[in-house]
Amino acid sequence: MYRGLQSANPAERPHIKNAQLVSLIAPFLLKLAKHVALLSCLLLIGKARGEPIIGPLGILLLIIGAALIHSVGRRLQMRPAPGNRFRRGGR
């Protein structure tokens, strides 16, 4: 057993809690974006069949929303951990 190691005290390292929260939010946002994209595909199929539920502007806004949600989720997923020495870009 290593005697020099101590357990992490959450009060001393608040970034651990934030990193755990981000690790839970990012997959949720990615899954939500995929579901919104699937919904927009179904709306396009319904419009092609002649049963439009919403107009073309609504479908476009839904697709843009899915893309924005996905990009935020990917950015949160790819963000380096706080205090990491090996940051991207060599800084």
KEVEXTOR-879098 format. One record per residue: residue in three letters; y, z, x of N, C-alpha, C, O in turn. Coordinates in pm, whole numbers, plus 32768, in hexadecimal, padded with zeros to 4 digits. Example, Ala and Ser with C-alpha at 12.3 -4.5 7.8 and 13.67 -1.06 7.14 Angstrom:
Ala7DC7830C85277E3E830C84CE7EB6830C85287EB4834E8590 Ser7F1F82C485057F9682CA855780038313850A80728324853D 
# end
This chain:
Met7F8B80008054800080008000807C800080588083804C80B9 Tyr80DC7FAB803881587FA4808481B58013805981D480217FE2 Arg81E2806280B9823980D3809782CC80AB8095831E80F3805B Gly82ED803A80D38379801080D883A67FC8805A841E7FB08048 Leu834B7FA48002836E7F5B7F8983897FBB7F17834480207F06 Gln83EF7F9C7ECA84107FED7E5584117F937DDB84287F1A7DE6 Ser83F97FCD7D6883FE7F7E7CED848F7F5D7CCD84EB7FA87CF0 Ala84A37EEE7C8A852A7EC27C6885647F1B7BFC85267F337B95 Asn85DB7F497C1586247F997BB2867C7F3A7B6186D57EFB7B9A Pro86657F2E7ADF86B37ECF7A8E87487EEA7A8F87977E8D7A7E Ala87717F677AA288007F877AA388447F4E7B2088BB7F2D7B1C Glu87FB7F437B8D88347F0F7C0A88367E777C0D88867E3C7C56 Arg87DF7E377BC187D57DA57BC587DE7D6B7B3787787D477AFD Pro88587D617AFF88657D2D7A7688467C997A6A882B7C6A79FC His88497C4E7AD9882C7BBF7AD1879B7BA47AAE877A7B377A80 Ile87427C067AC386B67BF37A9E86A97BE47A07865F7B8E79D7 Lys86F17C3779BD86EA7C30792C87227BAA78FA86EA7B6F789E Asn87907B7A793687C87AFA790F87697A87792E875D7A2978DF Ala87277A8D799F86C97A2379C586537A217964862179B57943 Gln86267A96793885B87A9A78D885E37A61785285957A1D7810 Leu865F7A7B782A86927A4777AC869D79AF77B2867A796A7752 Val86CD797B782286DA78EA7832865078A97833863E783C77FE Ser85EF78EC786F856878B37873852978B077E984C9786577D4 Leu855C78FE778B852B78F777028578789276AE853F78547654 Ile85F8788176CA864C7828767A86327795769C862E77417642 Ala86207775771A861276E97745859B76A3770285AE763576CD Pro852276DB770284B4769576BD84CB7688762784A3762575EA Phe850C76ED75EB852A76E5755C85897671753F8574762874DE Leu85F076607592864D75F2757E860A756B75918626750C7548 Leu85B1756175F2856974E47609850F74C275928507744E7568 Lys84CB7526755D8474750F74EA84C674EA746F849E74947420 Leu8537752C745D8590750C73ED85C4747E73F785CC74377392 Ala85E87453746E861A73CA748185AE7364746085CB72FC7426 Lys85327381748584C57324746584AF731B73CF849372AF739B His84BA738B738A84A8738A72F9851B734172B4850572F97252 Val8594735372E48606730B72A985F9727572C3861A7225726C Ala85CA724F733885B571C173558548718772FA8554711672CB Leu84DF71D372E2847671A5728784AD719771F9848B713771B3 Leu84FF71F471D0853E71EB714B85957170713F8594712E70D7 Ser85DF714F71A7863370D871A385DE7059719D86046FF7715C Cys856B705971E285106FE671D984DB6FD7714B84D36F677117 Leu84B77044710D8486703E708484F3700F702484D66FC66FC5 Leu856F7037703C85DE70086FE985F46F736FFB86146F2D6F9B Leu85E36F41707685F06EB0708D85816E62704785996DF67011 Ile85096E997049849A6E57700384B36E566F6D849A6DF26F2A Gly84E56EC66F3985056ECC6EAA85736E6B6E84856F6E306E18 Lys85D56E586EDC86406DF96EC1860A6D6A6EC386356D176E73 Ala85AE6D4D6F1C85736CC76F23851F6CA96EA885156C356E7E Arg84E46D0F6E6D84946CFC6DF584EA6CF26D7884B76CD46D0C Gly856B6D0A6D8485C56D016D1185D96D846CC886086D856C57 Glu85B66DF36D0885C86E776CCC86236ECB6D2585F66F2E6D5F Pro86A26EA56D3186F96EF16D8D871C6F7B6D5687416F8A6CE1 Ile87106FDE6DAC873570666D8787C570816DB3881570B86D67 Ile87E570586E2D886E70626E5E88956FDA6E9588406F846EAD Gly89166FC76EA889486F476ED889346F336F6C89026F8A6FB2 Pro895E6EBD6F9C894D6E9F702B899E6EFB708689736F1B70F4 Leu8A136F2570588A656F8070A98A1E700770B98A2370437124 Gly89DE70367050899470B47058891F70AC70B88904710A7102 Ile88DA703B70B5886A70287111889B702271A1885D705C71FB Leu890B6FDD71B789446FD6723E896D7060726F8953708372E2 Leu89AD70AD721A89D571347242895D718D725C896171E272B5 Leu88F2717A7211887871C77228883A71A572AF880B71FE72F6 Ile883A712672D3880470FB7355885B713073C78827715D742D Ile88DE712B73B689397161741D892571F7742C8924722B749C Gly8913723D73BB88FA72CD73C1887972ED740A8874734C7458 Ala8810729E73F0879172B5743587A0729F74CB876872EA751C Ala87EC723874F18800721E7580884F728F75C2883072B77632 Leu88B472C3757E8903733175B688B073B075C388B773F57629 Ile886173CF755C880B7445756387A7743875D6878D7498761E His876F73C275E6870E73AC7652874F73B976DA871573F37736 Ser87C9738376E9880A738C776C882F741C778E882774437803 Val8859746B772B887674F8774687F67542776C87F7759477C8 Gly878975267725870A7567774686DA754477D186A9759B7819 Arg86E574C577F886BC749C787F871474DB78EA86E475037954 Arg879874E378CE87F3751F793087D275B3794387D775E579B3 Leu87B275F878D6878C768578E287077694792A86F376F37975 Gln86AC763879138629763F79528632762279E885E8765F7A36 Met868975C97A10869275A07A9C86F475F67AEC870275E37B65 Arg873776547AAC879876A87AF0875277037B5486EE77427B33 Pro8787770C7BCF874777647C31875E77F77C0C87BF781A7BC9 Ala8703784A7C37870D78D97C1B878779147C6187A978E97CCF Pro87C979777C24883C79B67C64881479FC7CE587AA7A3B7CEC Gly886679F27D49884A7A327DC887E579E87E1D87B67A1D7E81 Asn87C379707DF5876079227E4087A478E77EBC880D78A87EB0 Arg876878FA7F3187A378C47FAB8799782D7FB087F077EA7FE8 Phe873277F87F77871877697F82874E77217F07870376F47EB1 Arg87D077167F02881076D17E91880A763C7EA587F9760B7F15 Arg881975F47E39881975617E41889975317E80890275707E72 Gly889274C47EC38907748A7F02892474C17F8C898674977FC9 Gly88D5751C7FBE88E675508045895A75B08055898875C880C5 Arg898B75E77FE889FB76477FF289CC76D37FFC8A1D772F8006 
# end
